[in-house]
Amino acid sequence: MEEKVLVLAYPGSGKTYLAENYKNVIDLEFQHFRWDYGENKHLPLEQLKGCEQKSVKTEWPENFFKYLEEKISGGGDSAGSNGNLIVSNFRPPFSIGC
């Protein structure tokens, strides 16, 4: 099995830049796993980050961990499933009280 690396880094540290410039990097944003944006879900991610009209999804955080496990094991959708470097926010998206 191919080795995978999970990198947790703070916002603004270059995770998205890394993913946009290297094909073996998966930028795993957790916002879509955690939040239900209702009517605003069609907006670009950067606009959604500042959206106050949102609620926590009932399947959170299990949906995030399931997807992360799929990416680490090399499964899931074909887009990015062959990446061997997975990056995500360091702010624990699964912390109580976030």
LINQUICOR-V433174 format. One record per run of one state. SS is the DSSP state (h for helix, s for strand, l for the rest). FROM is the first residue (numbers start at 1). TO is the last residue. If there is no record, write none. Layout:
ss: <SS/SS>
from: <FROM/FROM>
to: <TO/TO>
//
This chain:
ss: <l/s/l/h/l/s/l/h/s/l/h/l/h/l/s/l/h/l/s/l>
from: <1/5/10/15/22/25/28/31/35/37/38/41/45/49/55/57/62/74/85/90>
to: <4/9/14/21/24/27/30/34/36/37/40/44/48/54/56/61/73/84/89/98>
//
